[in-house]
Amino acid sequence: MTFTPILWAAMRNAEGSRRALREVSVHGTAEQLILLHRRIDDAADELYPQPGFVEHADPGAAVALSRWAVTQGESFWKQAKRDPAVLPKRPPADGWDAMAVLEEVYRARFGEEIPTNEPVPIDAYRYDPAWEATLWDVVSVLGVGVPIDEALGGFTRTELVKLAAARSEVTERLRQHAKQHFGEDPAGLDWAFWAAWLPLEGKAVHDAVFADPASVPKEVPDDGTLLSDEINEVYLARYGTRIEIP
């Protein structure tokens, strides 16, 4: 079974079983384990501010109860957010903690405690041609209305940087081509803004820049957005900083 750091998909794959999550998570990368561990923690933390949650739990049981609720899946977790009374006062005797499972797996595999966040990528900023296909896959998903945080939900920190590096290469390629073949930039920005906007129009439009330039719009619409901003929106929300491609 494929390991995924997407929270509710991982809980479905675990099928409510500590053993199943352990068996699946041994196939995850270090970054995937760290990311999923954080997502479980975040989901558990969302229960605390809900009216009546802490009061409902037995004294000292709120943390364990919130983590157990996450293992029961998205539907049950949402019920618990709406009404903590659906929860027991403490986890049942056979209840388990998904964060603890990932901590055990990480410790066994990597010889240290699991970090709070994935480390800052070091070698991921270099353009990798293989990531262009992934870039266009993401653009296609966005094109049918999938929210950016969902489209990039399975990407680890390093993968987001690799995606951003591919985006940067595509943008610069478009800018250079436009500068050489389209004449003066109508916006007076050396085609930089146009090149940053166009990838979200899809791979077919990108390819038309080189194959049939006359068919491609040369001005950015007033409501145009930038792919770099879309990717950075996710990265900033997770890690508190933007991706700076050298």
Short mmCIF file of the C-alpha atoms (twelve columns), coordinates in Angstrom:
data_MODEL
# 
_entry.id   MODEL 
# 
loop_
_atom_site.group_PDB 
_atom_site.id 
_atom_site.type_symbol 
_atom_site.label_atom_id 
_atom_site.label_alt_id 
_atom_site.label_comp_id 
_atom_site.label_asym_id 
_atom_site.label_seq_id 
_atom_site.Cartn_x 
_atom_site.Cartn_y 
_atom_site.Cartn_z 
_atom_site.pdbx_PDB_model_num 
ATOM 1   C CA . MET A 1   0.000   0.000  0.000   1 
ATOM 2   C CA . THR A 2   1.326   3.451  -0.904  1 
ATOM 3   C CA . PHE A 3   2.141   5.778  1.973   1 
ATOM 4   C CA . THR A 4   0.689   9.270  1.782   1 
ATOM 5   C CA . PRO A 5   1.213   12.243 4.103   1 
ATOM 6   C CA . ILE A 6   -2.350  13.441 3.410   1 
ATOM 7   C CA . LEU A 7   -4.017  13.135 6.803   1 
ATOM 8   C CA . TRP A 8   -7.411  11.614 6.112   1 
ATOM 9   C CA . ALA A 9   -6.187  9.404  3.290   1 
ATOM 10  C CA . ALA A 10  -3.566  8.014  5.666   1 
ATOM 11  C CA . MET A 11  -6.188  7.367  8.334   1 
ATOM 12  C CA . ARG A 12  -8.355  5.541  5.789   1 
ATOM 13  C CA . ASN A 13  -5.386  3.433  4.740   1 
ATOM 14  C CA . ALA A 14  -4.690  2.620  8.380   1 
ATOM 15  C CA . GLU A 15  -8.265  1.326  8.709   1 
ATOM 16  C CA . GLY A 16  -8.365  2.213  12.389  1 
ATOM 17  C CA . SER A 17  -5.414  -0.030 13.151  1 
ATOM 18  C CA . ARG A 18  -2.114  0.819  14.835  1 
ATOM 19  C CA . ARG A 19  -0.501  -2.140 13.107  1 
ATOM 20  C CA . ALA A 20  -1.787  -1.106 9.664   1 
ATOM 21  C CA . LEU A 21  -0.446  2.438  10.044  1 
ATOM 22  C CA . ARG A 22  2.921   1.067  11.140  1 
ATOM 23  C CA . GLU A 23  3.069   -1.313 8.169   1 
ATOM 24  C CA . VAL A 24  2.189   1.471  5.739   1 
ATOM 25  C CA . SER A 25  4.433   4.129  7.266   1 
ATOM 26  C CA . VAL A 26  7.600   2.042  6.950   1 
ATOM 27  C CA . HIS A 27  7.389   2.858  3.229   1 
ATOM 28  C CA . GLY A 28  7.244   6.627  3.764   1 
ATOM 29  C CA . THR A 29  10.189  8.964  3.449   1 
ATOM 30  C CA . ALA A 30  11.484  10.879 6.469   1 
ATOM 31  C CA . GLU A 31  9.788   14.038 5.208   1 
ATOM 32  C CA . GLN A 32  6.483   12.263 4.642   1 
ATOM 33  C CA . LEU A 33  6.506   10.918 8.193   1 
ATOM 34  C CA . ILE A 34  7.310   14.351 9.625   1 
ATOM 35  C CA . LEU A 35  4.590   16.025 7.564   1 
ATOM 36  C CA . LEU A 36  1.910   13.493 8.520   1 
ATOM 37  C CA . HIS A 37  2.953   13.623 12.183  1 
ATOM 38  C CA . ARG A 38  2.481   17.402 12.146  1 
ATOM 39  C CA . ARG A 39  -0.891  17.118 10.410  1 
ATOM 40  C CA . ILE A 40  -2.171  14.711 13.050  1 
ATOM 41  C CA . ASP A 41  -0.986  17.100 15.760  1 
ATOM 42  C CA . ASP A 42  -2.683  20.054 14.043  1 
ATOM 43  C CA . ALA A 43  -5.959  18.148 13.688  1 
ATOM 44  C CA . ALA A 44  -5.875  17.106 17.342  1 
ATOM 45  C CA . ASP A 45  -5.168  20.693 18.384  1 
ATOM 46  C CA . GLU A 46  -8.248  21.869 16.483  1 
ATOM 47  C CA . LEU A 47  -10.451 20.054 18.985  1 
ATOM 48  C CA . TYR A 48  -9.253  21.974 22.054  1 
ATOM 49  C CA . PRO A 49  -10.916 25.346 21.288  1 
ATOM 50  C CA . GLN A 50  -14.280 23.704 20.584  1 
ATOM 51  C CA . PRO A 51  -16.840 24.593 23.241  1 
ATOM 52  C CA . GLY A 52  -17.004 21.896 25.872  1 
ATOM 53  C CA . PHE A 53  -14.202 19.666 24.600  1 
ATOM 54  C CA . VAL A 54  -11.772 19.978 27.509  1 
ATOM 55  C CA . GLU A 55  -14.639 19.978 30.013  1 
ATOM 56  C CA . HIS A 56  -16.033 16.791 28.463  1 
ATOM 57  C CA . ALA A 57  -12.786 14.829 28.785  1 
ATOM 58  C CA . ASP A 58  -11.747 13.186 32.025  1 
ATOM 59  C CA . PRO A 59  -9.096  15.200 33.882  1 
ATOM 60  C CA . GLY A 60  -5.750  14.775 32.136  1 
ATOM 61  C CA . ALA A 61  -7.267  12.844 29.212  1 
ATOM 62  C CA . ALA A 62  -7.877  15.683 26.723  1 
ATOM 63  C CA . VAL A 63  -4.616  15.239 24.789  1 
ATOM 64  C CA . ALA A 64  -4.968  11.487 24.421  1 
ATOM 65  C CA . LEU A 65  -8.647  11.848 23.555  1 
ATOM 66  C CA . SER A 66  -7.996  14.408 20.828  1 
ATOM 67  C CA . ARG A 67  -5.334  12.216 19.232  1 
ATOM 68  C CA . TRP A 68  -7.560  9.148  19.391  1 
ATOM 69  C CA . ALA A 69  -10.373 11.082 17.698  1 
ATOM 70  C CA . VAL A 70  -8.095  11.708 14.697  1 
ATOM 71  C CA . THR A 71  -7.487  7.967  14.279  1 
ATOM 72  C CA . GLN A 72  -11.247 7.477  13.867  1 
ATOM 73  C CA . GLY A 73  -11.288 9.320  10.543  1 
ATOM 74  C CA . GLU A 74  -12.478 12.613 9.134   1 
ATOM 75  C CA . SER A 75  -16.222 12.104 9.598   1 
ATOM 76  C CA . PHE A 76  -15.902 11.224 13.269  1 
ATOM 77  C CA . TRP A 77  -13.388 14.029 13.868  1 
ATOM 78  C CA . LYS A 78  -15.785 16.565 12.338  1 
ATOM 79  C CA . GLN A 79  -18.580 15.239 14.558  1 
ATOM 80  C CA . ALA A 80  -16.330 15.685 17.576  1 
ATOM 81  C CA . LYS A 81  -15.652 19.285 16.556  1 
ATOM 82  C CA . ARG A 82  -19.370 19.997 16.341  1 
ATOM 83  C CA . ASP A 83  -20.316 18.131 19.499  1 
ATOM 84  C CA . PRO A 84  -17.684 16.733 21.888  1 
ATOM 85  C CA . ALA A 85  -20.421 14.676 23.545  1 
ATOM 86  C CA . VAL A 86  -20.052 12.063 20.760  1 
ATOM 87  C CA . LEU A 87  -16.664 11.235 22.296  1 
ATOM 88  C CA . PRO A 88  -16.028 8.994  25.267  1 
ATOM 89  C CA . LYS A 89  -14.523 10.673 28.318  1 
ATOM 90  C CA . ARG A 90  -11.155 9.115  27.539  1 
ATOM 91  C CA . PRO A 91  -9.815  6.875  24.752  1 
ATOM 92  C CA . PRO A 92  -11.138 3.295  24.927  1 
ATOM 93  C CA . ALA A 93  -8.876  0.555  26.228  1 
ATOM 94  C CA . ASP A 94  -7.945  -0.468 22.684  1 
ATOM 95  C CA . GLY A 95  -7.540  3.130  21.530  1 
ATOM 96  C CA . TRP A 96  -4.274  4.163  19.926  1 
ATOM 97  C CA . ASP A 97  -2.239  7.258  19.099  1 
ATOM 98  C CA . ALA A 98  -1.190  7.723  15.448  1 
ATOM 99  C CA . MET A 99  1.445   10.282 16.413  1 
ATOM 100 C CA . ALA A 100 3.065   7.734  18.731  1 
ATOM 101 C CA . VAL A 101 3.110   5.154  15.931  1 
ATOM 102 C CA . LEU A 102 4.921   7.540  13.591  1 
ATOM 103 C CA . GLU A 103 7.348   8.487  16.360  1 
ATOM 104 C CA . GLU A 104 8.187   4.810  16.900  1 
ATOM 105 C CA . VAL A 105 8.652   4.163  13.177  1 
ATOM 106 C CA . TYR A 106 10.776  7.276  12.694  1 
ATOM 107 C CA . ARG A 107 12.970  6.445  15.688  1 
ATOM 108 C CA . ALA A 108 13.496  2.881  14.468  1 
ATOM 109 C CA . ARG A 109 14.271  3.891  10.895  1 
ATOM 110 C CA . PHE A 110 16.306  7.069  11.369  1 
ATOM 111 C CA . GLY A 111 17.769  6.721  14.843  1 
ATOM 112 C CA . GLU A 112 16.417  9.978  16.280  1 
ATOM 113 C CA . GLU A 113 13.253  11.668 17.493  1 
ATOM 114 C CA . ILE A 114 10.882  12.919 14.834  1 
ATOM 115 C CA . PRO A 115 11.262  16.698 14.263  1 
ATOM 116 C CA . THR A 116 8.380   19.151 14.425  1 
ATOM 117 C CA . ASN A 117 8.982   20.334 10.862  1 
ATOM 118 C CA . GLU A 118 10.709  18.974 7.796   1 
ATOM 119 C CA . PRO A 119 14.253  20.374 7.477   1 
ATOM 120 C CA . VAL A 120 14.899  23.250 5.106   1 
ATOM 121 C CA . PRO A 121 15.738  21.733 1.696   1 
ATOM 122 C CA . ILE A 122 19.339  22.163 0.595   1 
ATOM 123 C CA . ASP A 123 19.722  20.512 -2.811  1 
ATOM 124 C CA . ALA A 124 16.164  20.895 -4.091  1 
ATOM 125 C CA . TYR A 125 16.481  24.367 -5.632  1 
ATOM 126 C CA . ARG A 126 18.261  23.111 -8.732  1 
ATOM 127 C CA . TYR A 127 15.995  22.671 -11.749 1 
ATOM 128 C CA . ASP A 128 15.128  19.024 -12.454 1 
ATOM 129 C CA . PRO A 129 13.532  18.484 -15.906 1 
ATOM 130 C CA . ALA A 130 11.579  15.505 -14.578 1 
ATOM 131 C CA . TRP A 131 9.542   17.871 -12.415 1 
ATOM 132 C CA . GLU A 132 8.004   19.689 -15.378 1 
ATOM 133 C CA . ALA A 133 5.570   16.822 -15.918 1 
ATOM 134 C CA . THR A 134 4.518   17.093 -12.279 1 
ATOM 135 C CA . LEU A 135 4.125   20.844 -12.693 1 
ATOM 136 C CA . TRP A 136 1.700   20.414 -15.576 1 
ATOM 137 C CA . ASP A 137 -0.187  17.734 -13.670 1 
ATOM 138 C CA . VAL A 138 -0.698  20.224 -10.844 1 
ATOM 139 C CA . VAL A 139 -1.803  22.936 -13.266 1 
ATOM 140 C CA . SER A 140 -4.356  20.537 -14.766 1 
ATOM 141 C CA . VAL A 141 -5.770  19.771 -11.329 1 
ATOM 142 C CA . LEU A 142 -6.004  23.469 -10.503 1 
ATOM 143 C CA . GLY A 143 -7.690  24.036 -13.839 1 
ATOM 144 C CA . VAL A 144 -10.691 21.937 -12.852 1 
ATOM 145 C CA . GLY A 145 -11.185 23.879 -9.647  1 
ATOM 146 C CA . VAL A 146 -9.289  21.871 -7.041  1 
ATOM 147 C CA . PRO A 147 -8.041  24.233 -4.276  1 
ATOM 148 C CA . ILE A 148 -4.288  24.758 -4.212  1 
ATOM 149 C CA . ASP A 149 -3.836  23.356 -0.698  1 
ATOM 150 C CA . GLU A 150 -5.616  20.170 -1.745  1 
ATOM 151 C CA . ALA A 151 -3.715  19.919 -5.045  1 
ATOM 152 C CA . LEU A 152 -0.414  20.151 -3.172  1 
ATOM 153 C CA . GLY A 153 -1.526  18.298 -0.051  1 
ATOM 154 C CA . GLY A 154 0.709   15.303 -0.717  1 
ATOM 155 C CA . PHE A 155 3.833   17.337 -1.457  1 
ATOM 156 C CA . THR A 156 6.564   17.452 1.152   1 
ATOM 157 C CA . ARG A 157 8.709   20.526 1.744   1 
ATOM 158 C CA . THR A 158 11.445  19.364 -0.634  1 
ATOM 159 C CA . GLU A 159 8.872   18.466 -3.274  1 
ATOM 160 C CA . LEU A 160 7.293   21.909 -3.078  1 
ATOM 161 C CA . VAL A 161 10.718  23.459 -3.656  1 
ATOM 162 C CA . LYS A 162 11.381  21.154 -6.617  1 
ATOM 163 C CA . LEU A 163 8.001   22.111 -8.050  1 
ATOM 164 C CA . ALA A 164 8.824   25.790 -7.582  1 
ATOM 165 C CA . ALA A 165 12.182  25.315 -9.320  1 
ATOM 166 C CA . ALA A 166 10.438  23.733 -12.312 1 
ATOM 167 C CA . ARG A 167 7.961   26.613 -12.340 1 
ATOM 168 C CA . SER A 168 10.835  29.109 -12.297 1 
ATOM 169 C CA . GLU A 169 12.515  27.429 -15.274 1 
ATOM 170 C CA . VAL A 170 9.289   27.348 -17.291 1 
ATOM 171 C CA . THR A 171 8.627   31.008 -16.502 1 
ATOM 172 C CA . GLU A 172 12.110  32.123 -17.505 1 
ATOM 173 C CA . ARG A 173 11.906  30.133 -20.734 1 
ATOM 174 C CA . LEU A 174 8.634   31.844 -21.597 1 
ATOM 175 C CA . ARG A 175 10.015  35.259 -20.734 1 
ATOM 176 C CA . GLN A 176 13.083  34.834 -22.931 1 
ATOM 177 C CA . HIS A 177 11.006  33.561 -25.849 1 
ATOM 178 C CA . ALA A 178 8.526   36.407 -25.589 1 
ATOM 179 C CA . LYS A 179 11.331  38.941 -25.376 1 
ATOM 180 C CA . GLN A 180 12.911  37.581 -28.565 1 
ATOM 181 C CA . HIS A 181 9.770   36.981 -30.642 1 
ATOM 182 C CA . PHE A 182 6.900   39.163 -29.436 1 
ATOM 183 C CA . GLY A 183 8.495   42.581 -29.395 1 
ATOM 184 C CA . GLU A 184 7.877   45.064 -26.635 1 
ATOM 185 C CA . ASP A 185 6.005   43.955 -23.546 1 
ATOM 186 C CA . PRO A 186 2.634   45.789 -23.472 1 
ATOM 187 C CA . ALA A 187 2.911   45.983 -19.682 1 
ATOM 188 C CA . GLY A 188 6.456   47.351 -19.802 1 
ATOM 189 C CA . LEU A 189 7.739   44.608 -17.476 1 
ATOM 190 C CA . ASP A 190 10.067  42.778 -19.867 1 
ATOM 191 C CA . TRP A 191 7.451   40.008 -20.128 1 
ATOM 192 C CA . ALA A 192 8.216   38.844 -16.579 1 
ATOM 193 C CA . PHE A 193 4.671   39.205 -15.228 1 
ATOM 194 C CA . TRP A 194 3.148   37.661 -18.352 1 
ATOM 195 C CA . ALA A 195 5.535   34.707 -18.195 1 
ATOM 196 C CA . ALA A 196 4.704   34.155 -14.523 1 
ATOM 197 C CA . TRP A 197 0.958   34.201 -15.257 1 
ATOM 198 C CA . LEU A 198 0.794   32.075 -18.403 1 
ATOM 199 C CA . PRO A 199 1.602   28.621 -16.917 1 
ATOM 200 C CA . LEU A 200 -1.731  28.590 -15.077 1 
ATOM 201 C CA . GLU A 201 -3.409  28.702 -18.492 1 
ATOM 202 C CA . GLY A 202 -2.190  25.130 -19.020 1 
ATOM 203 C CA . LYS A 203 0.382   23.196 -20.978 1 
ATOM 204 C CA . ALA A 204 -1.445  23.567 -24.309 1 
ATOM 205 C CA . VAL A 205 -1.256  27.359 -24.061 1 
ATOM 206 C CA . HIS A 206 2.372   27.137 -22.968 1 
ATOM 207 C CA . ASP A 207 3.221   24.963 -25.972 1 
ATOM 208 C CA . ALA A 208 1.374   27.336 -28.299 1 
ATOM 209 C CA . VAL A 209 3.790   30.111 -27.328 1 
ATOM 210 C CA . PHE A 210 6.467   28.209 -29.221 1 
ATOM 211 C CA . ALA A 211 4.348   26.539 -31.918 1 
ATOM 212 C CA . ASP A 212 1.664   29.137 -32.720 1 
ATOM 213 C CA . PRO A 213 2.492   32.438 -31.012 1 
ATOM 214 C CA . ALA A 214 -0.350  34.329 -32.698 1 
ATOM 215 C CA . SER A 215 -2.889  32.217 -30.802 1 
ATOM 216 C CA . VAL A 216 -1.575  33.180 -27.374 1 
ATOM 217 C CA . PRO A 217 -2.835  36.182 -25.371 1 
ATOM 218 C CA . LYS A 218 -0.155  38.810 -24.875 1 
ATOM 219 C CA . GLU A 219 -1.719  40.651 -21.967 1 
ATOM 220 C CA . VAL A 220 -2.510  39.416 -18.478 1 
ATOM 221 C CA . PRO A 221 -6.202  39.738 -17.546 1 
ATOM 222 C CA . ASP A 222 -7.090  41.900 -14.563 1 
ATOM 223 C CA . ASP A 223 -7.946  38.820 -12.498 1 
ATOM 224 C CA . GLY A 224 -4.848  36.878 -13.550 1 
ATOM 225 C CA . THR A 225 -2.975  35.014 -10.819 1 
ATOM 226 C CA . LEU A 226 0.576   33.708 -10.703 1 
ATOM 227 C CA . LEU A 227 1.599   30.084 -10.277 1 
ATOM 228 C CA . SER A 228 4.496   31.174 -8.076  1 
ATOM 229 C CA . ASP A 229 2.013   32.826 -5.701  1 
ATOM 230 C CA . GLU A 230 -0.165  29.705 -5.675  1 
ATOM 231 C CA . ILE A 231 2.747   27.466 -4.663  1 
ATOM 232 C CA . ASN A 232 4.050   29.977 -2.138  1 
ATOM 233 C CA . GLU A 233 0.619   30.254 -0.551  1 
ATOM 234 C CA . VAL A 234 0.903   26.622 0.532   1 
ATOM 235 C CA . TYR A 235 4.569   26.863 1.505   1 
ATOM 236 C CA . LEU A 236 4.032   30.032 3.561   1 
ATOM 237 C CA . ALA A 237 1.073   28.540 5.421   1 
ATOM 238 C CA . ARG A 238 3.110   25.461 6.354   1 
ATOM 239 C CA . TYR A 239 6.563   26.847 6.999   1 
ATOM 240 C CA . GLY A 240 6.146   30.580 7.621   1 
ATOM 241 C CA . THR A 241 8.405   31.648 4.758   1 
ATOM 242 C CA . ARG A 242 8.394   31.868 0.975   1 
ATOM 243 C CA . ILE A 243 10.381  29.785 -1.500  1 
ATOM 244 C CA . GLU A 244 13.263  31.819 -2.857  1 
ATOM 245 C CA . ILE A 245 14.652  30.193 -5.995  1 
ATOM 246 C CA . PRO A 246 18.282  31.304 -6.565  1 
# 
